[in-house]
Amino acid sequence: MSSSVPGPAPTTAAPGRVRTFERPVTHADLLVTLGGFIASSALGGVLITVLILAGVEPAAVVTGGIPTTVALWFLALWYGLRARGWTWADLGLGGLPGLRRWWWQVALAYLGVVLLASLVVSQLSAPGEQPNVMEGGVQFGPVAIAAIWVAVALVGPLVEEVIFRRILLGWLESRIGLVLAVLVQAVLFAVMHVVPAAMVLTFLLGLTAALLARRHHSLWPAVALHTLNNLIAVSVLLAALR
């Protein structure tokens, strides 16, 4: 992000404290962020559709389509917010304040989210019914696995946390209050994942990530929670496909 910030003058922070979540989110910030996310997602969807229609093998479609879409997300977010004058500190990513205080909270939060989501999904599913997952038959090489890991478990969570837990949450909070803002952004985050079983998990993940971010005035705990979830999910899925 750029080093200079036009717009509202920052407030004075106590010595030694990293300023985070102080810059208000404007309508223009929200439109640029969501517009870039939607446009880049659409471009990624077109690429994946073209690859499928061209008869490309499923492994190549996943390897090419997912990392490319996530890269488009990152570029759209980067250039959009940079043009608006946002810095890493504005986003809550200006360093790692209080790492020793929150790493264990992230770990406990993840366990709680997974356990609660499992209980809810088991109650919603019919007896003997299991959530649909991709079954074997698709083989990924080491380069493909690395590309998927970087895209889904590292870059993707960073982009989504900036969009949902900083820009969207910040915009909503100033208009409808923190409690409703946390709930609304979590609902929207869940809806984006479409699959019912995934929506339960992502709703709880969105709630917890927002609370961690606001509690520590940093986006890093939310990014860490999201990354941990995606790392484990991707690793389990890739192992099941082998």
N, C-alpha and C positions, 0 to 999 in steps of 0.2 A: 504494500500500500504506500501511498505517498507520505512524505514526512511532514507536510504542512497541511493544516486543517482549516479551510475557510468555514464560515458559518458561526454558530454560537460560540462565544468565548468560554473556554473550559474553566471550571471552578478550581479553586486552589485546594490541593490535597495536602494532608499532613505529611511532614518529611518522612521519607522512607517508604511511603505507600505508593503502589502502582495504581494509577487511576484507571478504572474500568467501568463500563456501563454508564458513563456520565453523558456522553453525547446523545441527544434525543434523536429518534428516528422520524424523519419527515415522510410525507406522502410520496415525494419524489424518490427517496431512498427505497421505500417499499416497492414502488412501481418498477424501478430499475432492477432491483434484486429479483422479484418474482417474474418480471418480464424476461429477464435473461435466463432464468431457470426454466421457464416454460418453453422458450424458443430453443434453447440448447437441448432440452429433452425431446422436443419435436424433431430436431435434426438427427439426434441419435436414433429415434424411432424409425425415421425414414431410412437411415443406413441399415439398421437391422432388417427392416422389411425388404429392402433391395437385396441384401445378402441371402435371405430366405428364398425369395422369388428366383434368384439366380442359381438355386440349388446347392449353395455352399454347405459344407458339412456342419452339423450342430456345434461341434467344438470350435470351429473357426468363427461361426456366428457369435458365440458367446465371447470368445477371446478378442474378436475385433470390435463387436458392438458395445459391450459393457465398458471396457476401458476408454473407448473413444467418447462415449456419452458422458462419462464422469469427467474426462478431460475437458469436454465442452462446458460442463457445469462450472468447473473451476475457472476456466478462461472468462466465461460470461460474468461470473461473480467478481473476479479480480478486476477486470477492466471497468465494470459498472461501478463498483464501490470506489475504485481509484479515481475515476472521473468525478465522483461525488466528494472527494477529499478525505475519505476514511483512512485511518491508520490501523495498524495491528492493535495498538492500545485501545483505540475506539471500539474495536470489536471484542475486547476482553481477552486478547491473545498477546498482550505485551509482556511476556515473561511467564514464569511459573510460580506465582505467589502462593505460599502456604501448602506446597506439595506434600510435606510431611503430615499436614493436618487432614488432607482430604483423600489421599490414595486409598486408605482403608475404607472410607465411606463409599468410594466408587465400587470397591470389591463387594461390600455388603449390599449395596444398592442393586448391583447386578444379580446377586444370588436371590434377593427378595423379588425382583422383577420376574426372573425366570420361574421361580417357584409359584408365584401368584398367577402368572400367565398360564403355566401348565395346569394349575387347578381349574382355572376358568375355562380353558379349552377342553379339558376332560369333561366338564359339566355340559358344555355346549355340544359336544360330539355325540353322535348316536353310539349305542353299545357296539364295541368292536371296530368302530370307524376311526381311522387314523388320518391326520392331515396328509394331503397328497404331497409327495416329494418326487423329484426327478430320480428315476431309477437308472441302474447301470447301463452301459452301452456307449457312453461318451468318455473318451479318453483325452486327458489333457497332458501335454508335455510340461517340463519344468518352466519354460519361458511363459507359457500360457498361465500356469498356476501363479507365477510371480506377478504377472500383469493383473490377474483377477484379484489377488491379495492387495496389491497396491491400490487398485481402483476402488474396490468394495470395502476394504478394511481400514484404509488409511485416508485417501483423498476424499472419498464419498462422505464419511462421517464428518470430516472437517467442513466440507461445503454445506451439508445439511444442518449442522449445528449453527453455523453463521446465519443461515437463512431462517431457521425456525426458532432457535433459542436466543438469537441476538436481534436480528432485524424485525421479524414478525412479532416476537414476544415484546420487544421494546416498543414497537408501534402500538400494539394492542394495550399494553400496560398503561400507557399515557392516556388512553381513551376509555377503557372499561375497567381499569383496576387490575391489580396483580392476580387475584384469585381467578377471575374469569379469563384473563389473558393466558394463564398457565393451562387452564382447561381447554380453551379454544385452540391454542396452537398444538396441543397434544392430540386433539380430535383430528385436526387437519393433517398432522403428521401421520396418524394412523390411516386415514382415508387414502393417503397417497400410496400406501402399500397394498391396497386392493384385497389381497387374500385374507379371509376372515381370521384364520389362526394367527397370521402375521400382524393383523390389525390390533389384536388384543395385546400382543407383546409390545408393539411399537407405541401404542397409546400409553402403556405403563412406563415405557422407556422415555417417551416424551415428557411425561409428568415429572419423572425422577430427574432427568437431565436439566429441566428448567429449574427445579428446586435447588439442585446442586449449584447451578450457575448463579442463581440469585443469592444463595447463602454465602458463597465465597467471592462474589463480585468478579468472577473470572469465567471465561468460556471453557477453560482447559478441563475442569472436572467433567463437564458434559461431553466434551470430545473424547476424553479417556473412557467414559462409560460406553459411549456409542461405538468406539473403536474396539473395545473388549468384546462387546456383543457381536459385532460383525466378524472379528477374527475367529471367534469360536464357531459361529454359524457357518462361515465359509469353509473352515477347516473340516467340520463335520460333513458338510455337503460334498466336498471334494473327496473325502475319504469314502463316502457312500457310493460315489460314482466309479471308484477304482475296481 
